[in-house]
């Protein structure tokens, strides 16, 4: 795991560029505290910080080929590098290290841009071909590792984090109004935009090429759902379970590639339990398992995780988070964000990463299981919406929607009344529109009340992430399958993986995600929606696999999610935090929001008239982030 950065200016690299590059690189020392390196020629300068995981003594970056004409820097891990190395050696290539990074330069020599198709792992990389004066950037298929860039005349500047990129004196940090509106809707800023007008994210599964003053991007992989003809040739359930088991064990085995010990982030849920089950079947080594808990029993998973750890003979290490812990760490959590992220689970993820750091540098995580195998009730709700619309409108309004409006307000996060209100709010909208209204915070109507100075709020279609705007949705009759695809393209890389990367790298910890090995992802995409979620049941295929591996009650684990008791804390322990950052007089000084609209949200929530926890947290994080970063 590393931080990478670079500056390309054809025939104009100077000593000041090198000094700037060093400042960019060293601003990301938290990502790579073990080593640093630099390459320079007349057109380009590349830098890297290194967290040593593979080839501890010999993996210094940047790394070049035999004649020093091709150079690479890598953030991440290439899990199939040994196989690639053997193949390349047979073709006559000479290696001077045992590093996975060195594989990249020789593979490029053989395959040019197509080399990225051969990589199996999580990565953001830069490759400089000094003969062709050509820069190639690439990001892994699922977007596990980040990569940012900005054009500078006929050149380009790039880095693993905006914190590094922004050290370049010519990189503008002007906020982008459209990205702010997308953040308010999604609770994150979707690719390829960022919160800044002139800084871009390289989307997952894409390469970027810069040569001779020109720059272009292109996908090298797409998350494709099979058409109707392929869907008719489904394997039998037992065959699917067997193939899932084989692919999961293969992925976990690859993700154990490391020259340092590996642990696991263990919730009380199905995904991390399955990974631990595969891990125990593969290895007899001691397994440290890490869990974060809460005093509030409805959010705490330590008891369930403890039973799972005991079953698999893993050494269980836990920590309980209290409101005081969150308040003490919140500034550091915000500092770890390149961009505002309204997902409250960033806080426990930060604490979990700090706990992991006490024992190991590397840990496996169950991220991706929900999006691939139908873990969210929202997927079922999309099917229910189709059925709900068959009820005559007058009956819906009188018997259902009016009843939902009269439900007593609960301050449990994502309570039944909250879910039902969200459901009736979006049931008659196009699928992508209602999905983001259900999952996010402020729709266009709510946003229009917030602004004191900003461009008029855009229509819903314009606020959607670029990757899922019409007509990009896959043709599939199952709305749950379409919703999973949307999350795979947006929520997973731009929220969950962003969160895990930033919070773990803030502590110099590498989190690996076996569910996102791309052959396993492609297997999942070929499954029917009914094999993942049906009726009121989620993760059907994963549950069948766990039942096979460990019969009994543990195979019927219920999902709690990795959140905080936010709604109740905002009424109590966090009140002074809200007064500090969202009080009307402070908002008026900033001139950004309509303080009266926000004050109404706060009063309604504090009086328990409404549950506005998602909305308030989204605004609070933005304001805290803006005052520290913008």
Steps between C-alpha positions, in 0.01 A plus 500: 500500500635839404434855395593595146524836323652660196542805278529479122606818312650421158863626487441730796570305821716717725640497852191684636283221355708245688465693825125528445481128432680425824250716690209321329648161578583574862155648567383138464755344737213344699433273200862387477703559816770240424684640195499768231640532150516723192571475126576797275575571136444801269125434461380336819560458869339213694486448876394228741459439872499136605328287759710185480284188461669296223880476455567704812864576420500515119177665390624860487302712251503633230613182321634480144552236232836358388609803294334757731263630229172397666425596861208417727357599836222293659250555779345167594576135444514277192393163638595293194846653463684172563318333212569801275864511607555135405340561161714806434822328604431228244476778241849619595431783744742555787378597848709670765241489784222278633252788479162489328567851365786381282263260324314799356787646297587168335136419430464838332802423282323188377138618468509882502168643626335158508726402792241632746258224393739244652512657846301345782495718806427840647709771345549853380816524293701734282732384224740735317639398161797733453561395138145588394472784754175342607323475836246228573284502814275209595255425779377156604169370371298561816657828612659365817799733469462873417667717237452875441630723224479847350612641166765772502529643148654227289597306812335310782537470878373192686500353850340235720328764708387858455708575809806429286372649176409828668864559601565595139482882489305509172222261607181696566284419803190682379192306609268359235131594560369198308717264707366657819147429380596141416655463845178619664304242301739202520696581820817464289642657184468253211771443239635642278441830681636613833393772740746725314422639156838422338592169668374169359486139615606230259191272497532132598604268218647783292836600361618852425768573241685832466742546210618791287264742671191282450304319772232233471329244722339167413346205685684169493233313700124536549259347749268323256177316576427213257215539253183294482655215301776447756252519788320192365807284555527524878686240700315302762509641858744234626731571207486872577585438865795280406633757254455782750692302761784430257526861387486638853771269628716585199453871567575473872812298423621769259424774751729332753800583277716694746838504671338627822222349717137539388191545719126542434243771572219294654147631537216282621376471144505251218769643270795513739391168654522331159845648444613375841356157419698489174808632677485227763455231232812629323731583791580358841683820604378712789237746375454830684139619455403863571154630597366843597196512726258743665335515840161518323399137449309564177828609336746274678628192318781398734305213660416346162854561374640339814297182440623489141862558601477224759346260247793554263765518773596859415656734756231763553598862570221750569446863591181678603434849361317756710381850405807646673729294273321627190519864610870469581584342163264685266749767392749227406230310311413814303870567432531151353236585236615652173137588435196519727343160568163493672516129583501478884676162486822688416538560873492136619714408196764747621493344848506148356808586294673638807421176682638290212821706503575382856559147369548479120554706183255302284142382562225347286153655488155391380428814298322434171293202612180703529524660157595175324267258674193705591555598862297819530121506565490786247540245221185323614322835531553568130302184422235594753470843333396329176228310682399805705430703186235245399284614793247764383638851571204612715544191721873559534444859610216430744588167653880488483675832447279688746561225756876516447492878550333448842753245628676599823857614439779270614856620556647161434721523190319371189191408708181361345323838491807657335514226236127518427505879460792468258321224311182695429708806417660336197290202395361665185833630366738340246712232664830692513326813631322322783811299589701813573210664685466189716873459565613863517411819683375812319298470181462802266197638685671484840817650356319801358416608856861477619691744286566861581725548198549236234386412154138374488478133592517274197237246402528152649633346178787752495588427864537127445855364473622502142546122499127431543324777311254383237543309275793330678291269722530138387198346333364259759141430604594463867511836684705351784773397253504850354529654847794271586672610179445866591663447840788309342568795269454783751440437871761225530802684348411859588370446854595166652840444340589868527417481872699183561802628306518837678426379852739204478782690328476772765647232727736339248281188477419305182143366481442233235160405358478138374140539378627745238740264323377562146440133403275471807326826402440371147357177641260701715390719208398185312263385776128566494359755743279230651807298605616799705185654648138386489187569704635638827829306486836654409833336408338167424798338328749619764277360774483163326880493478547588867242237599706246308824606670367545854151355559304652784378836624810692393399452138188712559682818597299823480636817350544801730723719288807691614341821622482703820197578722504835321136604529497479881853641542402808298228565758742465792877468504549674163286807572797726570662381174192613307495833680866555420477428126135548396374786715324770294744783570796291387323388184412862420867593528589231250228614263471153352172360635158627598537487881124507561446179304778323689379632835158351427659159430687516831193601701279231345760235574571618856128504580470151348233626262703355211811287455739719300819321607618428142437857387663661802809280490544564126498876564715479812773305324500740207533805725776343711682389185459837324646696790802271520568435130338752266 
